Amino acid sequence: MKGFISPSLHPFKSLLLFTLFVMAGMFIGNFLAMLLVKAIWGYGITETANMLARPKDYPESRSALVLFQGVVHLAGFTISSLMFLRVYAHRPADYLSPRSSVPFHLLLGSAVLLLVIMPAASWLVHWNANVDFPAFMEGFERWAREKEDTLRELTLELTKITTIPQLVLGLLVFAILPAVGEELVFRGVIQQELQRWWRNPHLAIWVSAIIFGLIHMQFYGVVPRIMLGVLFGYLYWWSGNILVPIIGHFINNGFMVLMMYLAQRQAVTMDVDSTEPAGVMLSVISLVITAALLYSLYRNFRQQPISPQPEPRF
């Protein structure tokens, strides 16, 4: 079954095929999640839909919603991507990671980068959260704000983490699964196929990052998310190994989950949900260190030996 699709398939057609795999994964994931929620908690389709739309009205349903999110994400992103690569790529591991290994210090540097960039990035978060749309987009602005508030309410309910078991589950569902699944989809497949099609890695990185930002449907945080996707995209291109953006993505999400847990235990005063920018001095230091780390990672990744690249697929 492995690699039975013709190697001459044009990247545009492969992306259409991949979209079908993801849609099928989402459908199957929703179906399986509904069955599990019904079997374990007894919630039907209507009740589950209501819980997703108004989670505050169902405070006892948090575990069911977390399971639902995890199953849908696992099937819709991770499993669908792996199944697509199984039938599309003759060597999925080489397809995803032309450089089969990355030195530990570069993996560590990529992880640290996602932490030190946060104060500088907070200014972009603040600007996007307070952006004003022109008058002719009033209808869109109202819809976007309502969508943002709904997703924010759902996120806050799902991330009420006060115990160690809840923290472990939160790291799995909100850090590990998104890091693996979303990087397989947006960097591993979409960015790669766009690059093979257009022969322009920069354009492929930016377009896949824009899709990554828009698909989350949170327009008052879309610009920071796009820039995060751009960062993951360049780390992937420079390193040639899918593990690098996966680790970066995990550090970004995992730090947020951990801070939410510590804040709810009153161990820290940091509000990770705040859209207020960091102090100017801290942001400047963050920007300088970020620039230095990016340059260092770029230089060091480029000095690593390159494995033979797979042949173009069209």
C-alpha positions in Angstrom: 0.0 0.0 0.0 2.9 2.3 0.7 3.5 4.9 -2.1 1.1 3.4 -4.5 0.1 6.8 -5.9 2.1 7.8 -9.0 5.2 9.9 -8.3 4.2 12.1 -11.2 1.1 13.4 -9.4 1.2 17.2 -9.5 1.4 18.9 -6.1 -1.9 20.7 -6.6 -3.6 17.3 -7.0 -1.7 15.9 -4.1 -2.9 18.8 -1.9 -6.5 18.2 -3.0 -6.1 14.5 -2.1 -4.6 15.5 1.2 -7.6 17.7 1.9 -9.9 14.8 1.4 -7.9 12.7 3.9 -8.1 15.5 6.5 -11.9 15.9 5.9 -12.4 12.2 6.2 -10.3 12.2 9.4 -12.3 15.0 10.9 -15.6 13.2 10.1 -14.3 9.9 11.6 -12.9 11.8 14.6 -16.2 13.5 15.3 -18.1 10.3 14.9 -15.7 8.3 17.2 -15.7 11.2 19.8 -19.5 11.3 19.8 -19.6 7.5 20.4 -17.1 7.8 23.3 -18.8 10.7 24.9 -22.2 8.9 24.7 -20.8 5.6 26.0 -18.8 7.2 28.9 -21.0 10.1 30.0 -24.3 9.5 28.2 -24.3 12.8 26.3 -26.1 12.8 23.0 -25.3 14.7 19.8 -27.4 17.7 20.7 -26.1 17.9 24.3 -22.5 17.7 23.0 -23.1 20.4 20.4 -24.6 22.6 23.2 -21.6 21.9 25.5 -19.2 23.0 22.7 -21.2 26.2 22.1 -21.9 27.1 25.7 -19.3 25.3 27.9 -20.1 27.5 31.0 -23.6 26.0 31.1 -22.1 22.5 31.5 -19.4 22.8 34.1 -19.5 19.1 34.8 -18.8 18.2 31.2 -15.2 19.4 31.0 -13.7 15.9 30.8 -16.0 15.0 28.0 -15.1 18.1 26.0 -11.4 17.5 26.5 -11.8 13.9 25.3 -13.9 15.1 22.3 -11.2 17.7 21.3 -8.4 15.2 21.7 -10.1 12.5 19.6 -11.1 14.9 16.8 -7.6 16.4 16.6 -5.9 13.0 16.7 -8.0 11.6 13.8 -8.3 14.8 11.8 -4.7 15.9 11.9 -2.2 13.2 13.0 -3.8 10.0 11.7 -5.1 11.5 8.5 -1.6 12.9 7.7 0.1 9.6 8.5 -2.4 7.7 6.3 -1.9 10.2 3.5 1.9 9.8 3.7 1.6 6.0 3.8 -0.1 6.0 0.4 1.7 9.0 -1.1 5.3 8.9 -0.1 7.6 6.0 -0.9 9.7 6.8 2.2 7.5 8.9 4.6 10.4 9.4 7.1 12.6 10.8 4.3 9.8 12.9 3.0 9.2 14.6 6.3 12.8 14.8 7.4 15.4 15.1 4.6 17.9 15.6 7.4 17.4 12.4 9.4 19.0 13.8 12.6 19.5 17.2 14.3 22.1 17.8 17.0 20.6 18.2 20.5 21.9 21.7 21.0 20.0 22.9 17.9 16.8 21.2 19.2 17.4 22.9 22.5 18.0 26.3 20.8 14.8 26.0 18.8 12.9 25.3 22.1 14.5 28.2 23.9 13.7 30.5 20.9 9.9 29.9 21.5 10.3 31.1 25.1 12.5 34.1 24.6 10.4 35.5 21.8 7.2 35.8 23.9 7.8 39.3 25.4 8.6 40.8 22.0 5.6 39.0 20.4 3.3 40.3 23.1 3.2 43.7 21.2 1.9 42.0 18.1 -0.7 40.1 20.2 -1.8 43.4 21.8 -2.1 45.2 18.4 -4.1 42.3 16.9 -6.5 42.0 19.9 -7.4 45.7 19.6 -7.5 46.1 15.9 -10.4 48.2 14.5 -12.0 47.2 11.2 -13.2 49.8 8.8 -16.9 50.7 8.8 -17.8 48.7 5.7 -16.6 45.5 7.6 -18.9 46.1 10.6 -20.8 42.9 10.0 -17.6 40.8 9.7 -16.2 42.5 12.8 -19.3 41.6 14.8 -19.2 38.0 13.6 -15.4 37.8 14.3 -15.8 39.2 17.8 -18.6 36.7 18.6 -16.6 33.8 17.3 -13.5 35.0 19.3 -15.6 35.2 22.5 -17.1 31.7 22.0 -13.7 30.1 21.3 -12.1 32.0 24.2 -14.9 30.8 26.6 -14.4 27.2 25.4 -10.6 27.4 25.8 -10.9 28.9 29.3 -13.3 26.1 30.4 -11.1 23.3 28.9 -7.9 24.7 30.5 -9.3 24.8 34.1 -6.4 22.7 35.3 -5.8 22.4 39.1 -4.5 18.8 39.6 -1.5 16.9 38.3 -3.6 14.4 36.3 -5.5 17.3 34.7 -2.1 18.9 33.9 -0.9 15.7 32.2 -4.1 15.4 30.2 -3.9 19.1 29.3 -0.3 18.7 28.0 -1.4 15.7 25.9 -4.5 17.3 24.4 -3.4 20.9 24.1 0.3 20.6 23.6 1.5 17.2 22.3 -1.4 16.4 19.9 -1.5 19.9 18.3 2.3 20.0 18.0 2.5 16.7 16.2 -0.7 16.9 14.2 -0.6 20.5 13.1 3.1 20.4 12.1 2.5 17.2 10.1 -0.4 19.0 8.2 0.9 22.5 7.8 4.7 22.1 7.6 5.1 18.4 6.8 2.7 18.2 3.9 1.2 21.6 2.9 4.5 23.6 3.0 6.4 20.8 1.4 4.0 20.4 -1.5 3.7 24.1 -2.1 7.5 24.4 -2.2 7.7 21.5 -4.7 5.1 23.2 -6.8 6.3 26.8 -6.7 10.0 26.1 -6.2 10.0 29.1 -3.8 10.4 28.1 -0.1 9.6 31.6 1.2 6.3 31.7 -0.6 5.4 28.2 0.6 6.3 29.1 4.2 4.1 32.2 4.2 1.1 30.7 2.4 1.1 27.6 4.7 1.5 29.9 7.7 -1.5 32.0 6.6 -3.6 28.9 6.2 -2.4 27.8 9.6 -3.5 31.1 11.1 -6.9 31.3 9.4 -8.0 27.8 10.1 -8.1 28.5 13.8 -10.9 30.9 13.2 -9.7 33.4 15.8 -9.3 36.7 13.9 -8.2 38.7 16.9 -5.2 36.5 17.2 -4.7 35.6 13.6 -1.6 37.7 12.9 0.5 36.4 15.8 -0.6 32.9 14.9 0.5 33.5 11.3 3.9 34.8 12.4 4.2 31.7 14.7 3.5 29.6 11.6 6.2 31.5 9.7 8.7 30.9 12.5 7.9 27.1 12.5 8.1 27.1 8.7 11.6 28.6 8.6 12.8 26.3 11.4 11.5 23.4 9.3 13.1 24.6 6.1 16.5 25.4 7.7 16.6 22.2 9.7 15.1 19.8 7.2 13.7 17.8 10.1 10.0 17.8 11.1 11.0 17.2 14.8 12.3 20.8 15.1 8.9 22.6 14.5 7.1 19.9 16.5 9.3 20.6 19.5 8.9 24.4 19.0 5.1 24.0 18.8 5.0 21.8 21.9 7.1 24.3 23.9 4.8 27.2 22.9 1.6 25.3 23.8 3.0 23.4 26.7 4.3 26.6 28.4 0.8 28.1 28.2 -0.8 25.0 29.7 1.8 24.9 32.5 1.3 28.6 33.3 -2.4 28.2 33.4 -2.0 25.3 35.9 0.4 27.3 38.1 -1.8 30.4 37.9 -4.9 28.4 39.0 -2.8 27.0 41.8 -1.8 30.6 42.7 1.8 29.6 42.3 2.4 32.4 39.8 0.7 35.8 39.0 1.3 35.6 35.3 -1.9 35.9 33.2 -1.2 34.0 30.0 -4.6 35.0 28.6 -3.8 38.7 28.9 -3.3 40.7 25.6 -1.3 43.4 27.4 2.2 43.9 26.0 5.3 43.2 28.1 7.5 46.1 29.3 9.6 48.0 26.8 13.0 47.0 28.2 12.0 43.3 28.5 10.6 43.4 25.0 13.8 44.9 23.6 16.0 42.3 25.3 13.6 39.6 24.0 13.9 41.0 20.5 17.7 41.1 20.6 18.1 37.6 21.9 15.5 36.3 19.4 17.4 37.9 16.5 20.7 36.4 17.7 19.2 33.0 18.2 17.5 33.0 14.8 20.8 33.9 13.1 22.7 31.3 15.1 20.1 28.6 14.3 20.1 29.5 10.6 23.9 29.3 10.4 24.2 26.1 12.3 21.4 24.3 10.6 22.9 25.2 7.2 26.2 23.7 8.3 24.6 20.3 8.9 25.1 17.5 6.3 22.2 17.3 3.9 20.7 13.9 3.1 19.9 13.2 -0.6 16.6 15.0 -1.5 13.7 13.0 -2.8 13.0 13.4 -6.5 10.4 16.1 -7.4 6.9 14.6 -7.6 5.9 16.2 -10.9 
